[in-house]
Amino acid sequence: MWQPELAHADGPIYERIAAALERDIRAGVLGSGTRLPTLKELAALLHVTPGTVNRAYELAQRRGLVQGEVGRGTYVRAEGLPDVAPSAPAAPASATLPESLNEWVDLTIVKPNLQLQEPYVRAALQDLSQSPILSEMLDYTPDGGHPLHRQAGAVWMQGAGLAARPEQVLLTAGAQHGLWVAVNALTRAGDLVLSESLCYPGVASVVHSLGRRLQGVAMDHEGMDPDSLRALCQRERPAMVICIATCQNPTTRVMSAARRARIAEIAREFDFILVDDDLYGFLAPQPMQPLASYAPERTLYLTSLSKSVFSTVRLGYLHCPPAWLAGLAASVRTSVWMVSPLAAQLATNLINSGKALELSNAQRAEAQVRQQMARELLGEFEYSALPTAFHIWLKLPPYWNSGDQFAAIARGHQLLVAGGDAFSMNRDGEGRQYVRIALMASSREQMRFVLTKLAGLLNMPDTRWL
């Protein structure tokens, strides 16, 4: 098996592999038509990821050195090599600025780090293309999703501490779609839906777009306050309560086990549906039993891979009591007809191979490093966070009038943050003095630069900029 010599070269490893391949082809070590090692074989030999090898082979193919054949592998070109001298590393295919020159980093979206995702997704796509059941994934699926994909969803939920059963799992096109499916199927127009008084804007978007009424429940240091919830239920019976029990978005608060039990008791007392929005459960400092475990007969558990594994392969999972399955499946069918089985199979491969958990743990570890960076650079300001959260909820100094005003001025200095007004479910200004800052974008070096710049802006009164 071909083994490239990389010891005396500089630069990214994929470029060094491609350069070694070119040298050996021109030196006659690799003849025309020679079959190269598979991604897995060369990755194991060099102790790198298959994604790194894939990038090297793609670069070599763009240089006209090799050609790939689906199902057969990668070969040295039989037509002969381009009549040019050994080339320098090729420029990126895109026209984006190098990161060192691009000061714009979007801190408004809470998402996993893309650089960690890429090699996993590349390798998973390669595995998917060679899967013996690929043809089956090109067909329409049963309501709720293919049984293999529902089984994988149950495995993922079990890893989060939920006693999930595959037959009670439904697939959705991401968590936001899952929330829409739940509200659409389980409530009626005009019903009252409750959430934390500070919550991510997607909740308000779903509830209002479906003609339901939304009200926020007061919060304390653990999240939704049970006494305030009970008082609201006594005045007007809600149909549904949406709750983020772990790493609440935007406040990052975590409910204790006792608090979760109290919320479940109130749900039974006032007979409402409980939605356990558990996208961030994997970020808890200590493992926590999901809120759904305390009242499984009346709780819909909602999760996805978009925060923990990969952002843009939109796939979510719902787990619910059997009586709700038909209505929820009909809601999925009405909105998107079916979830992409290709995306679901990609996720299933990652879950079953253990790569999803591996990547989730890597994202969590990266978040811990980013939080340490935030403490170092923004520690003089008051903010809420968890040691492993993807974002912080920062209270502005008193000389700033509002989070939205700060966000608007920050944009003029190439800083993108989310103003706090958008998170106030009651539109009463509760979040006005806050901004949410996501920490997982770009590289650590770029994030350090951006947070340092942000600290400088925070220390300047708004009148100085105006």
C-alpha positions as CSV (number, residue, x, y, z in Angstrom):
1,M,0.0,0.0,0.0
2,W,1.3,3.5,-0.9
3,Q,2.6,5.4,2.0
4,P,3.3,9.2,1.5
5,E,6.5,10.8,2.9
6,L,5.3,13.7,5.0
7,A,8.0,14.3,7.5
8,H,9.9,17.1,5.8
9,A,7.0,19.1,4.5
10,D,5.0,22.0,5.9
11,G,1.4,23.1,5.7
12,P,-1.9,21.4,6.3
13,I,-1.6,17.6,6.2
14,Y,-4.1,17.2,3.3
15,E,-1.9,19.5,1.1
16,R,1.2,17.5,2.2
17,I,-0.5,14.2,1.2
18,A,-1.5,15.7,-2.2
19,A,2.0,17.0,-2.8
20,A,3.6,13.6,-1.9
21,L,1.1,12.0,-4.3
22,E,2.2,14.3,-7.1
23,R,5.9,13.7,-6.4
24,D,5.5,9.9,-6.4
25,I,3.5,10.0,-9.6
26,R,6.1,12.1,-11.4
27,A,8.9,10.0,-10.0
28,G,7.3,6.8,-11.4
29,V,6.6,5.3,-8.0
30,L,2.9,5.3,-8.8
31,G,2.2,4.3,-12.4
32,S,-0.9,5.3,-14.5
33,G,-4.0,3.4,-13.3
34,T,-2.5,2.5,-9.9
35,R,-5.3,2.1,-7.3
36,L,-4.7,4.3,-4.3
37,P,-5.5,3.2,-0.7
38,T,-9.1,3.8,0.5
39,L,-9.8,6.7,2.7
40,K,-10.0,4.5,5.8
41,E,-6.8,2.6,4.9
42,L,-4.6,5.7,4.4
43,A,-6.2,7.4,7.4
44,A,-5.3,4.5,9.6
45,L,-1.8,4.4,8.2
46,L,-1.2,8.1,8.8
47,H,-3.2,8.4,12.0
48,V,-5.5,11.1,10.6
49,T,-9.3,11.2,9.8
50,P,-10.8,9.9,6.6
51,G,-12.0,13.4,6.0
52,T,-8.4,14.6,5.8
53,V,-7.5,12.0,3.2
54,N,-10.6,12.8,1.3
55,R,-9.6,16.5,1.1
56,A,-6.2,15.4,-0.2
57,Y,-7.7,13.2,-2.9
58,E,-10.1,16.0,-3.9
59,L,-7.2,18.4,-4.2
60,A,-5.2,15.9,-6.3
61,Q,-8.2,15.3,-8.6
62,R,-8.5,19.1,-9.1
63,R,-4.8,19.1,-10.2
64,G,-5.5,16.4,-12.7
65,L,-3.5,13.7,-10.9
66,V,-6.1,11.2,-10.0
67,Q,-9.6,10.2,-10.8
68,G,-12.3,8.7,-8.6
69,E,-14.8,6.0,-9.6
70,V,-17.9,5.5,-7.4
71,G,-17.8,2.0,-5.9
72,R,-14.2,1.2,-7.1
73,G,-11.9,3.8,-5.5
74,T,-9.4,6.4,-6.5
75,Y,-6.8,5.8,-9.3
76,V,-3.8,7.5,-10.8
77,R,-4.9,9.0,-14.1
78,A,-4.5,6.6,-17.0
79,E,-4.5,9.5,-19.5
80,G,-1.2,10.8,-18.3
81,L,-0.3,13.8,-16.1
82,P,-0.8,17.5,-17.0
83,D,2.5,18.8,-18.5
84,V,3.3,21.3,-15.7
85,A,5.8,21.5,-12.9
86,P,4.8,20.4,-9.5
87,S,2.3,22.9,-8.2
88,A,2.0,24.9,-5.1
89,P,-1.0,24.2,-2.9
90,A,-4.1,25.1,-4.9
91,A,-6.2,28.1,-3.8
92,P,-9.5,27.4,-2.1
93,A,-12.3,26.8,-4.6
94,S,-14.4,29.5,-2.9
95,A,-13.5,33.2,-3.1
96,T,-13.8,33.8,0.7
97,L,-11.2,35.9,2.5
98,P,-8.6,34.0,4.6
99,E,-9.8,33.9,8.2
100,S,-7.0,36.2,9.3
101,L,-8.4,38.9,7.0
102,N,-12.1,38.3,7.7
103,E,-13.1,40.1,10.9
104,W,-16.8,39.2,10.6
105,V,-17.8,36.4,12.9
106,D,-21.5,35.8,13.6
107,L,-22.1,35.5,17.3
108,T,-25.9,35.5,17.0
109,I,-26.4,31.8,16.2
110,V,-26.0,29.1,18.8
111,K,-24.5,26.2,16.9
112,P,-21.7,23.6,17.1
113,N,-18.3,24.4,15.7
114,L,-18.2,23.7,11.9
115,Q,-14.5,22.9,11.8
116,L,-15.0,19.9,14.1
117,Q,-18.0,18.7,12.0
118,E,-16.5,18.7,8.6
119,P,-14.3,15.6,8.7
120,Y,-17.0,13.5,10.3
121,V,-19.6,14.5,7.8
122,R,-17.2,13.9,4.9
123,A,-16.5,10.4,6.1
124,A,-20.2,9.8,6.8
125,L,-21.2,10.9,3.3
126,Q,-18.5,8.5,1.8
127,D,-19.9,5.6,3.9
128,L,-23.5,6.5,2.8
129,S,-22.5,6.5,-0.8
130,Q,-21.2,2.9,-0.4
131,S,-24.0,1.6,1.8
132,P,-25.8,-1.6,0.6
133,I,-29.1,-0.1,1.5
134,L,-28.7,3.2,-0.3
135,S,-31.3,2.4,-2.9
136,E,-33.8,1.8,-0.1
137,M,-33.1,5.3,1.2
138,L,-34.2,6.8,-2.2
139,D,-37.8,5.7,-1.7
140,Y,-40.6,7.2,0.3
141,T,-40.8,6.2,4.0
142,P,-43.6,5.1,6.2
143,D,-45.3,7.8,8.4
144,G,-43.0,8.7,11.2
145,G,-39.9,7.6,9.4
146,H,-38.1,4.4,8.5
147,P,-37.9,1.8,11.4
148,L,-34.1,1.8,11.2
149,H,-34.0,5.6,11.7
150,R,-36.6,5.6,14.5
151,Q,-34.5,2.9,16.3
152,A,-31.4,5.2,16.0
153,G,-33.4,8.1,17.4
154,A,-34.4,5.9,20.4
155,V,-30.7,5.0,20.9
156,W,-29.8,8.7,20.9
157,M,-32.5,9.6,23.4
158,Q,-31.5,6.7,25.7
159,G,-28.0,8.1,25.7
160,A,-29.6,11.3,27.1
161,G,-31.2,9.3,29.9
162,L,-34.7,8.9,28.5
163,A,-36.4,5.4,28.5
164,A,-37.2,5.8,24.8
165,R,-38.9,3.2,22.7
166,P,-38.4,3.1,18.9
167,E,-42.2,2.7,18.2
168,Q,-42.8,6.0,20.1
169,V,-40.2,8.0,18.1
170,L,-41.0,10.2,15.1
171,L,-38.6,12.0,12.8
172,T,-38.8,15.7,12.1
173,A,-36.9,18.1,9.8
174,G,-34.9,19.6,12.7
175,A,-36.0,20.7,16.2
176,Q,-37.7,23.9,15.0
177,H,-39.9,21.8,12.8
178,G,-40.5,19.4,15.6
179,L,-41.8,22.2,17.8
180,W,-44.1,23.3,15.0
181,V,-45.4,19.7,14.6
182,A,-46.1,19.5,18.3
183,V,-48.0,22.8,18.6
184,N,-49.9,22.2,15.4
185,A,-51.0,18.7,16.3
186,L,-51.6,18.9,20.0
187,T,-53.2,22.4,20.5
188,R,-56.0,24.3,18.7
189,A,-56.3,27.9,17.5
190,G,-56.7,30.3,20.4
191,D,-55.2,27.9,23.0
192,L,-52.8,29.3,25.5
193,V,-49.2,28.1,25.3
194,L,-46.7,28.9,28.1
195,S,-42.9,29.0,28.0
196,E,-40.1,30.7,30.1
197,S,-40.5,34.5,30.1
198,L,-37.0,34.6,28.4
199,C,-36.8,32.1,25.6
200,Y,-35.4,31.7,22.1
201,P,-37.4,33.6,19.4
202,G,-38.3,30.4,17.5
203,V,-40.9,29.6,20.2
204,A,-42.8,32.8,19.7
205,S,-42.5,32.4,15.9
206,V,-44.2,29.0,16.0
207,V,-46.9,29.8,18.5
208,H,-48.0,33.0,16.9
209,S,-47.9,31.7,13.4
210,L,-50.3,28.9,14.3
211,G,-52.8,31.3,15.9
212,R,-52.1,30.3,19.5
213,R,-51.6,32.7,22.4
214,L,-48.2,32.8,24.1
215,Q,-47.3,33.9,27.6
216,G,-44.0,33.7,29.4
217,V,-43.7,32.3,32.9
218,A,-41.5,34.2,35.4
219,M,-38.0,32.6,36.0
220,D,-35.6,32.3,38.9
221,H,-32.0,30.9,39.1
222,E,-33.2,27.4,38.0
223,G,-35.4,28.5,35.1
224,M,-39.2,28.4,35.0
225,D,-40.6,29.2,38.5
226,P,-43.2,26.6,39.7
227,D,-45.1,29.1,41.9
228,S,-45.5,31.5,39.0
229,L,-46.6,28.6,36.7
230,R,-49.2,27.5,39.2
231,A,-50.6,31.0,39.6
232,L,-50.9,31.3,35.8
233,C,-52.6,27.9,35.6
234,Q,-55.1,28.9,38.2
235,R,-56.1,32.0,36.2
236,E,-56.3,30.4,32.8
237,R,-55.7,26.7,31.9
238,P,-52.9,26.4,29.4
239,A,-53.0,23.7,26.7
240,M,-49.2,23.3,26.6
241,V,-46.1,24.3,28.4
242,I,-42.8,24.4,26.6
243,C,-39.8,24.1,28.9
244,I,-36.0,24.0,28.4
245,A,-34.8,22.3,31.6
246,T,-31.1,22.1,30.8
247,C,-28.9,24.9,29.6
248,Q,-32.0,27.1,29.0
249,N,-31.8,29.3,25.9
250,P,-30.8,32.2,26.4
251,T,-30.1,32.2,30.2
252,T,-28.2,28.9,30.4
253,R,-30.0,27.9,33.6
254,V,-30.4,24.3,34.7
255,M,-33.4,22.9,36.7
256,S,-32.6,20.7,39.6
257,A,-34.2,17.2,39.9
258,A,-36.6,18.6,42.6
259,R,-37.7,21.4,40.2
260,R,-38.3,19.0,37.4
261,A,-40.5,16.9,39.7
262,R,-42.5,20.0,40.7
263,I,-43.1,21.1,37.1
264,A,-44.3,17.5,36.4
265,E,-46.7,17.6,39.3
266,I,-48.2,20.9,38.2
267,A,-48.7,19.4,34.7
268,R,-50.7,16.5,36.1
269,E,-52.7,18.8,38.4
270,F,-53.8,21.2,35.6
271,D,-53.8,18.6,32.8
272,F,-51.6,20.3,30.3
273,I,-49.2,18.9,27.7
274,L,-45.5,19.3,28.6
275,V,-42.9,19.8,25.9
276,D,-39.4,18.9,27.1
277,D,-37.1,20.8,24.7
278,D,-33.8,19.0,25.3
279,L,-31.5,20.2,22.6
280,Y,-28.8,21.2,25.1
281,G,-29.1,18.3,27.5
282,F,-25.7,17.0,26.5
283,L,-24.1,20.3,27.8
284,A,-25.2,19.8,31.4
285,P,-22.2,19.9,33.8
286,Q,-23.6,16.7,35.4
287,P,-25.9,14.1,33.8
288,M,-29.6,15.0,34.4
289,Q,-32.7,12.9,34.1
290,P,-34.8,14.5,31.3
291,L,-37.9,16.4,32.4
292,A,-39.9,14.0,30.3
293,S,-39.0,11.2,32.6
294,Y,-41.0,12.7,35.4
295,A,-44.3,12.7,33.6
296,P,-43.9,10.5,30.5
297,E,-47.6,10.0,30.0
298,R,-48.1,13.7,29.2
299,T,-44.7,14.9,27.9
300,L,-43.4,15.2,24.4
301,Y,-39.6,14.9,24.4
302,L,-37.9,17.0,21.6
303,T,-34.3,16.7,20.5
304,S,-32.1,16.9,17.4
305,L,-28.6,16.5,16.2
306,S,-28.3,20.1,15.1
307,K,-26.7,21.4,18.2
308,S,-24.6,18.4,19.3
309,V,-23.5,16.8,16.0
310,F,-24.1,18.8,12.8
311,S,-26.0,21.9,12.1
312,T,-27.3,21.8,8.5
313,V,-28.4,18.1,8.1
314,R,-31.8,19.1,9.5
315,L,-33.0,16.1,11.6
316,G,-34.9,16.0,14.8
317,Y,-36.6,13.3,17.0
318,L,-39.8,13.4,18.9
319,H,-40.8,10.9,21.6
320,C,-44.4,10.9,22.9
321,P,-47.2,8.8,24.4
322,P,-48.7,6.3,21.9
323,A,-52.0,8.2,21.8
324,W,-50.3,11.2,20.1
325,L,-48.4,9.3,17.4
326,A,-51.1,9.5,14.7
327,G,-51.7,13.2,15.1
328,L,-48.1,14.1,15.1
329,A,-47.3,11.9,12.1
330,A,-50.1,13.6,10.2
331,S,-48.6,17.0,11.1
332,V,-45.3,15.9,9.7
333,R,-47.0,14.7,6.5
334,T,-48.9,17.9,6.2
335,S,-45.9,20.2,6.6
336,V,-43.0,18.3,4.8
337,W,-44.6,15.0,3.7
338,M,-41.6,13.1,5.0
339,V,-38.2,13.7,6.5
340,S,-35.4,13.1,4.0
341,P,-34.4,9.4,4.4
342,L,-30.9,10.2,3.1
343,A,-30.4,12.7,6.0
344,A,-31.9,10.2,8.4
345,Q,-29.6,7.4,7.2
346,L,-26.6,9.7,7.5
347,A,-27.5,10.4,11.1
348,T,-28.2,6.7,11.8
349,N,-24.8,5.7,10.5
350,L,-23.2,8.3,12.8
351,I,-25.2,7.2,15.8
352,N,-24.8,3.5,15.3
353,S,-21.0,3.8,14.7
354,G,-20.5,5.9,17.9
355,K,-19.2,8.8,15.8
356,A,-22.2,11.0,16.8
357,L,-21.4,10.6,20.5
358,E,-17.7,11.1,19.7
359,L,-18.4,14.4,17.9
360,S,-20.9,15.5,20.6
361,N,-18.2,15.0,23.2
362,A,-15.7,16.9,21.1
363,Q,-18.1,19.8,20.7
364,R,-18.7,19.8,24.5
365,A,-14.9,19.9,25.1
366,E,-14.5,22.7,22.6
367,A,-17.2,24.7,24.4
368,Q,-15.4,24.3,27.6
369,V,-12.3,25.9,26.1
370,R,-14.4,28.7,24.6
371,Q,-16.0,29.4,27.9
372,Q,-12.6,29.7,29.6
373,M,-11.7,32.2,26.9
374,A,-14.9,34.1,27.6
375,R,-14.1,34.2,31.3
376,E,-10.6,35.5,30.5
377,L,-11.7,38.3,28.1
378,L,-15.2,39.2,29.4
379,G,-14.9,38.3,33.1
380,E,-15.2,41.9,34.2
381,F,-18.8,41.9,33.0
382,E,-21.9,40.2,34.5
383,Y,-23.1,37.3,32.6
384,S,-24.7,33.8,32.9
385,A,-23.1,30.7,31.5
386,L,-22.3,27.0,32.1
387,P,-18.8,25.7,31.9
388,T,-19.8,23.7,28.7
389,A,-22.4,25.9,27.2
390,F,-22.3,27.2,23.6
391,H,-23.2,30.8,24.5
392,I,-23.3,33.3,27.3
393,W,-26.1,35.7,28.4
394,L,-24.4,39.0,29.1
395,K,-25.9,41.9,31.0
396,L,-24.8,45.2,29.6
397,P,-23.1,47.9,31.7
398,P,-25.7,50.5,32.8
399,Y,-24.3,53.2,30.4
400,W,-25.8,51.1,27.5
401,N,-29.5,51.7,27.0
402,S,-30.5,48.4,25.5
403,G,-29.2,45.2,24.0
404,D,-30.8,46.0,20.6
405,Q,-29.0,49.4,20.6
406,F,-25.7,47.7,21.5
407,A,-26.2,45.1,18.7
408,A,-26.9,47.9,16.2
409,I,-23.8,49.8,17.1
410,A,-21.7,46.6,17.2
411,R,-22.7,45.8,13.6
412,G,-20.9,49.0,12.6
413,H,-17.8,47.5,14.1
414,Q,-18.1,44.1,12.4
415,L,-19.5,42.5,15.6
416,L,-22.7,40.5,15.3
417,V,-24.6,39.7,18.6
418,A,-28.2,39.1,19.5
419,G,-30.0,41.9,21.4
420,G,-32.1,40.7,24.3
421,D,-35.5,42.1,23.4
422,A,-36.1,39.3,21.0
423,F,-36.0,36.8,23.8
424,S,-38.8,38.5,25.9
425,M,-41.8,36.3,25.3
426,N,-44.1,38.8,27.0
427,R,-42.6,41.8,25.1
428,D,-42.2,43.6,28.4
429,G,-38.6,44.5,28.1
430,E,-37.3,41.8,30.5
431,G,-34.3,41.1,28.2
432,R,-33.7,44.6,27.1
433,Q,-30.4,45.1,29.0
434,Y,-28.9,41.8,27.7
435,V,-27.2,40.3,24.7
436,R,-26.7,36.7,23.8
437,I,-23.2,35.9,22.6
438,A,-22.5,32.5,20.8
439,L,-19.0,31.2,21.2
440,M,-18.6,28.3,18.8
441,A,-18.1,30.0,15.5
442,S,-14.8,30.0,13.6
443,S,-11.4,29.1,15.1
444,R,-10.3,29.7,18.6
445,E,-7.8,32.4,17.4
446,Q,-10.5,34.3,15.5
447,M,-12.9,34.0,18.5
448,R,-10.2,35.4,20.8
449,F,-9.8,38.4,18.5
450,V,-13.5,39.0,18.2
451,L,-14.2,38.7,22.0
452,T,-11.3,41.1,22.7
453,K,-12.8,43.6,20.3
454,L,-16.2,43.0,21.9
455,A,-14.8,43.8,25.4
456,G,-13.4,47.0,24.1
457,L,-16.8,48.1,22.7
458,L,-18.6,47.1,25.9
459,N,-16.3,49.3,27.9
460,M,-17.3,52.4,25.8
461,P,-20.5,54.2,26.7
462,D,-23.0,54.4,23.8
463,T,-22.7,58.2,23.7
464,R,-19.0,57.9,22.8
465,W,-20.0,56.0,19.6
466,L,-23.0,58.1,18.8
